[in-house]
Amino acid sequence: MGVGNAYLGVKVLLINRDCKDRISGVVNFVTGNLRPVKSDVDERLSPWYKENSRVYVAGNHACWSDPDLTRKVNKRRFGTVIKSDAFGLTKMMERHSKEVQEWISERVRSEDDGQTTEEEED
């Protein structure tokens, strides 16, 4: 999870480490610059990010005021961008907390389905 400036840290981690197989999803809350997640080395990174992310962007963000910018941020390299009706990081996290918890729970459950260890089978 990346909130505010920590959002950049998530991007750096994904671009610089081959860690997609160990991450079931990414949640970000953004009020500042939207950052594309793309790699010259890993061509699957942007599609993976689009499929496995929720990027909540403040309702008053500049990207929503211009149709061209809105179209640009909906490209896969920016992840699954969701317009929040809240303004400010704290308000956005409060507003979307249940939605995020459900999304994470679904991803964890689907990841666990069919995967058991030898201990669990006994």
C-alpha positions as CSV (number, residue, x, y, z in Angstrom):
1,M,0.0,0.0,0.0
2,G,1.3,3.4,-0.9
3,V,-0.3,6.6,0.6
4,G,0.9,10.0,-0.5
5,N,4.6,10.1,-1.0
6,A,4.9,6.3,-0.3
7,Y,3.1,5.8,-3.6
8,L,6.4,6.5,-5.3
9,G,8.1,3.8,-3.2
10,V,5.6,1.2,-4.5
11,K,6.5,2.2,-8.1
12,V,10.2,2.0,-7.4
13,L,9.8,-1.5,-5.8
14,L,7.8,-2.8,-8.8
15,I,10.2,-1.5,-11.4
16,N,13.4,-2.4,-9.7
17,R,12.6,-5.8,-8.3
18,D,11.1,-8.9,-9.9
19,C,8.4,-9.2,-7.2
20,K,5.1,-9.6,-9.0
21,D,4.8,-13.3,-8.2
22,R,4.9,-12.5,-4.4
23,I,2.4,-9.6,-4.5
24,S,-1.3,-10.3,-4.8
25,G,-2.3,-6.6,-5.2
26,V,-1.3,-3.0,-4.8
27,V,-3.5,-0.2,-3.3
28,N,-2.5,3.4,-3.6
29,F,-4.0,6.7,-2.5
30,V,-2.9,9.7,-4.5
31,T,-3.4,13.4,-4.3
32,G,-0.1,14.4,-6.1
33,N,1.5,13.4,-9.3
34,L,0.3,10.1,-10.9
35,R,3.3,7.9,-11.8
36,P,3.3,5.4,-14.6
37,V,4.6,1.9,-13.7
38,K,6.5,0.6,-16.7
39,S,9.7,-1.2,-17.4
40,D,12.0,-1.5,-20.4
41,V,13.1,-4.9,-19.1
42,D,9.7,-6.5,-18.0
43,E,7.1,-5.9,-20.7
44,R,4.5,-7.6,-18.6
45,L,4.8,-5.2,-15.7
46,S,2.3,-2.6,-16.9
47,P,-0.5,-5.1,-17.8
48,W,0.1,-6.8,-14.4
49,Y,-0.1,-3.5,-12.6
50,K,-3.4,-2.6,-14.4
51,E,-4.9,-6.0,-13.4
52,N,-3.6,-6.1,-9.8
53,S,-3.9,-2.5,-8.5
54,R,-6.4,0.0,-7.2
55,V,-5.1,3.6,-7.4
56,Y,-7.5,5.9,-5.7
57,V,-7.1,9.5,-6.9
58,A,-8.6,12.5,-5.1
59,G,-11.8,13.9,-6.7
60,N,-10.2,17.3,-7.1
61,H,-7.1,16.0,-8.8
62,A,-6.1,17.9,-12.0
63,C,-6.4,14.7,-14.1
64,W,-10.2,14.8,-13.8
65,S,-10.5,18.4,-15.1
66,D,-9.2,17.6,-18.6
67,P,-10.6,14.8,-20.8
68,D,-7.2,14.2,-22.4
69,L,-5.5,13.8,-19.0
70,T,-8.4,11.5,-17.8
71,R,-7.9,9.3,-20.9
72,K,-4.2,9.2,-20.3
73,V,-4.4,8.1,-16.7
74,N,-6.8,5.3,-17.6
75,K,-4.0,3.6,-19.6
76,R,-2.7,0.4,-18.1
77,R,0.7,1.8,-17.0
78,F,-1.1,4.0,-14.4
79,G,-2.9,1.0,-12.9
80,T,-6.6,0.7,-12.2
81,V,-7.3,4.4,-11.5
82,I,-10.4,5.1,-9.4
83,K,-11.8,8.6,-9.0
84,S,-12.5,9.2,-5.3
85,D,-15.3,11.5,-4.3
86,A,-13.2,12.5,-1.3
87,F,-10.4,15.1,-1.1
88,G,-7.3,14.5,0.9
89,L,-5.5,11.3,1.8
90,T,-7.1,10.7,5.2
91,K,-10.6,11.3,3.9
92,M,-10.0,9.1,0.9
93,M,-8.7,6.2,3.1
94,E,-11.7,6.6,5.4
95,R,-14.1,6.7,2.4
96,H,-12.7,3.6,0.7
97,S,-11.5,1.5,3.7
98,K,-14.3,-1.1,3.4
99,E,-14.0,-1.3,-0.4
100,V,-10.2,-1.8,-0.1
101,Q,-10.5,-4.4,2.7
102,E,-13.0,-6.4,0.6
103,W,-10.8,-6.2,-2.5
104,I,-7.8,-7.4,-0.5
105,S,-9.8,-10.2,1.1
106,E,-11.0,-11.4,-2.3
107,R,-7.5,-11.5,-3.7
108,V,-6.1,-13.4,-0.6
109,R,-9.0,-15.9,-0.8
110,S,-8.5,-16.5,-4.5
111,E,-4.8,-16.9,-4.0
112,D,-5.3,-19.4,-1.3
113,D,-7.9,-21.5,-3.2
114,G,-6.4,-24.8,-4.2
115,Q,-3.0,-24.1,-2.5
116,T,-2.3,-26.2,0.5
117,T,0.9,-27.2,2.2
118,E,1.7,-30.8,3.3
119,E,0.9,-29.9,6.9
120,E,-2.6,-28.7,5.9
121,E,-3.3,-31.8,4.0
122,D,-2.7,-34.1,7.1
